[in-house]
Every structure is written in structure tokens, then in C-alpha cells.
Amino acid sequence: MRLSQYYLPTQRETPADAQIASHRLMLRAGMIYQSTSGIYTWLPLGLRVLRKIELIVREEMDKAGGIELLMPTIQSAEVWQRSGRYDSYGKEMLRFKDRHDREMLYGPTNEELITEVFAQHIKSYRDLPKNLYHTQWKFRDEIRPRFGVMRGREFLMKDAYSFDIDYESAKKSYWNMFETYLKIFKRLGLTAIPVRADSGAIGGDLSHEFQILAPAGESTIYYDKAFDLVDFDNEESITQVQHLYAAADEKHDAASCPVSTENLRQAKGIEVGHIFYFGTKYSEPFNAKITTPDGKQVFAEMGSYGIGVSRLVGAIIEACFDGEGIKWPTSVAPFQVGLICAKTHDPKAVGFADAVYAKLLEVGVEVLYDDRDDRPGAKFANMDLIGLPWQVIVGSNAVEKGVIEIKQRVNGSRQELDLTSFINQLVV
């Protein structure tokens, strides 16, 4: 994509009302636009990141046996009244009436609706287990929305729901999702610590929060340093994570902690995922009964598994930035390469840059080409701000020696290479 044709409204000044790095950088990098308090328009650059995160989550959910569907954003109050949560959920639920005077709501979550759908169609143990998931916009009317997309009122969420015949099967589904989440966050370039958690308004008695390590985290977490040694490419190593100690500050007791002081780590964390087992809490009010092999009927055992897809954009930035801007992990970067022509008044340099652009596109590399007639310094600063993993600079040596300057954003390292050598680094 040529930057002269793209929509990327970057800002040089730091927004006064942005309190944390991710909010400031998302506004400055032209990723989002605040439409009203806690609600944002996702601009092209931000949307590319959002879609890449969503794709990684979908791929790992599918590998784990998840079946994707799509539920509506608007739900009937009647469905929530059956579970008893319509009156107890609180003011975070946005309620309204349609033209027929029926009570409606903008869904903050989907336990009730998915259980109703399941109960209509699944009746036998032969059809279990099932894990149904979707990625959909949610709304919770936060009293004080803040921190940009980290705590907004409208947000994109992946939520999944498992259905099983008994407790042992339900636990197997739960731990399957536990391991799947670890794989998802690893692919996103993040260190995620699963900590035991309360179930809150969702309900249930087995629950983990997945916390991303970042200085701006709202929670202090304590965890076994063995987390640092987990091999996420090894299934056995991942399985062992469920036995490692991790706790948020309110649940950590130094006196009874099973981890020695020298092996205990302390860090700030940002919650980006939450999983629950809640048994028959929702299957009972919706009469979601399953016939067992011996002909008896039992209520389906359920679990719920959420990932904040839009929240992850902010969380990744909080974990991956410096004084110049964002440093995207390759897996979620909006573009792989930022191409800069530093000699826009030299026809030969422009021709060379155009040829580099064409070749990178030809081999399938995502490129943002800054072809604007602007000062080189402004172009470099802009590329550092938006944080693409690689910068390719076409200057005097490109024309004279046939080489391009390569800058790696994550560590600032620079080298000169011919284009073929650089492509070989990228496409491996």
C-alpha cells in the first residue's frame, strides 16, 4: 500500500487525555478515533491489527475443536430473565425497548443465548462434546471508561462455550481451552500467566485469568519463575503449566505460598482472557438436558472461555513499545515492512524504491510504502511511531551500489543488503 493513497492520520503531539502508553500511541499512530466516551472507530491501521489477532484466535480455536457461529449483538430480556441475571447484572447492561415495547439489551456476554440455542438442538450424549464460539462486539456501560481500548464500553470479544455430559468430560474441555489460550498468546508474541480467579457475574467454581506482563498492568501478580522456561512448542511442557503457582495480589499469601522466595517472580499484569467452568448453572434454567448411554437425562455441564480481542491490541502495545513508538510482534503487525524513499527528488532513487515495492508485493510481503514528498526525518519518525517490524530505506547507496538499508524495529539494528538477501530473510 502506498502511503500517499492510504488513510493514516498520525499525530505528532501527545493527546492530553490519554493516560497510558497504548492509548496515546494508538491515537498518535492513527489506529483509532474516539467517537464518544469509551467508543472508538477503528481506522485502517488499527483494523489490520485487530483482524490479525482475530485470525490467530480463530485458527487456534479451530485446531482445538471449536465450532464457529455468530450470535447477535441485541438480545431479548426474556432470555436473561430465565437465568435470573437480567435484574442482577447491574447498570453495565444497556437496556432499552423496541417499537413493540419489548425489553431488549445490548449483549455484554452470551451464556444465556448460546444455552438456549444448544438446548433446542442437542439432546444426546452422542452429540457431545461441543465447543461453540464466536467473535462479536459487546457493550458494557462502564461508569468510567478509560485507557482507550483497554477499558472501553464497546469491545470485540471471542467467547466460547463448552458442553459436556459429565464433570470429568467438562474438566477435560476446560483444560483443553487452558492450553489453547497459552498457544494463542504465544503466537501473539506475548508472555501470558494464568492465575486462579473469581468467576464474578459469570458464575462457576473453576476459573483462570490470563495476565499479560506489562508495566502498566492494573494487577500485581506473583508467579513461579518456571513459567519463564515453558516450551510452548512442546505439548507436555504446556500441560505442566496448570500445576505452576500464580496468583494476583489479593489472593497471594506470602506465608502459605508454595514457591520459595528465590523462585517467586512479581510483575504487573493486564487481563486479556478469562475461562470458567460453571457446571449446570445455565443448562438447568434452559432445560438443556442430555440423554446418557443408560437412558437417563442429565443437565449439560458447561464452561465459558473469553478473550478480549480489541483489548489485546492495547495490551500488546503496553508490552511492546519504546520512546519512539510501537514495536509490533511480527505475527500481528499491520504491515511487515515499511518502505521509505529518502530521495524523493532523485528520479533514479524513486525508480529503485518503486522496483523494491513491486518485488516485495510479488513475493507476498505486506508493505507500507512511504512515497510522499516529505522530509526523510519525518518519514523515519512516522515509521518508528507505527512500529512495523522492518524498515527498508532507499537512499544514495541504493542507486550507487544496489543495496538497501534495513532497520529492525525491535532492537534498532541496521545493515545494508541487496534486495534478494533481504527477501530471503523475510520469506523463510
C-alpha positions, 0 to 999 in steps of 0.5 A: 500500500502506498502511503500517499493513497492510504488513510493514516492520520498520525499525530505528532503531539501527545493527546492530553487525555490519554493516560497510558502508553497504548492509548496515546500511541494508538491515537498518535499512530492513527489506529483509532478515533474516539467517537464518544466516551469509551467508543472508538472507530477503528481506522485502517491501521488499527483494523489490520491489527485487530483482524490479525489477532482475530485470525490467530484466535480463530485458527487456534480455536479451530485446531482445538475443536471449536465450532464457529457461529455468530450470535447477535449483538441485541438480545431479548430480556426474556432470555436473561430473565430465565437465568435470573441475571437480567435484574442482577447484572447491574447498570453495565447492561444497556437496556432499552425497548423496541417499537413493540415495547419489548425489553431488549439489551445490548449483549455484554456476554452470551451464556444465556443465548448460546444455552438456549440455542444448544438446548433446542438442538442437542439432546444426546450424549452422542452429540457431545462434546461441543465447543461453540464460539464466536467473535462479536462486539459487546457493550458494557456501560462502564461508569468510567471508561478509560485507557482507550481500548483497554477499558472501553464500553464497546469491545470485540470479544471471542467467547466460547462455550463448552458442553459436556455430559459429565464433570470429568468430560467438562474438566477435560474441555476446560483444560483443553481451552487452558492450553489453547489460550497459552498457544494463542498468546504465544503466537501473539508474541506475548508472555501470558500467566494464568492465575486462579480467579473469581468467576464474578457475574459469570458464575462457576467454581473453576476459573483462570485469568490470563495476565499479560506482563506489562508495566502498566498492568492494573494487577500485581501478580506473583508467579513461579519463575518456571513459567519463564522456561515453558516450551510452548512448542512442546505439548507436555511442557504446556500441560505442566503449566496448570500445576505452576503457582500464580496468583494476583495480589489479593489472593497471594499469601506470602506465608502459605505460598508454595514457591520459595522466595528465590523462585517467586517472580512479581510483575504487573499484569493486564487481563486479556482472557478469562475461562470458567467452568460453571457446571449446570448453572445455565443448562438447568434454567434452559432445560438443556438436558442430555440423554446418557448411554443408560437412558437417563437425562442429565443437565449439560455441564458447561464452561465459558472461555473469553478473550478480549480481542480489541483489548489485546491490541492495547495490551500488546502495545503496553508490552511492546513499545519504546520512546519512539513508538510501537514495536509490533510482534511480527505475527500481528503487525499491520504491515511487515515492512515499511518502505521509505524513499529518502530521495524523493527528488532523485528520479533514479532513487524513486525508480529503485524504491518503486522496483523494491515495492513491486518485488516485495508485493510479488513475493507476498510481503505486506508493505507500507510504502512511504512515497510522499514528498516529505522530509526523510526525518519525518518519514523515519519518525512516522515509521518508528511511531507505527512500529512495523517490524522492518524498515527498508530505506532507499537512499544514495547507496541504493542507486550507487551500489544496489543495496538497501538499508534495513532497520529492525524495529525491535532492537534498532539494528541496521545493515545494508543488503541487496534486495534478494538477501533481504527477501530471503530473510523475510520469506523463510 
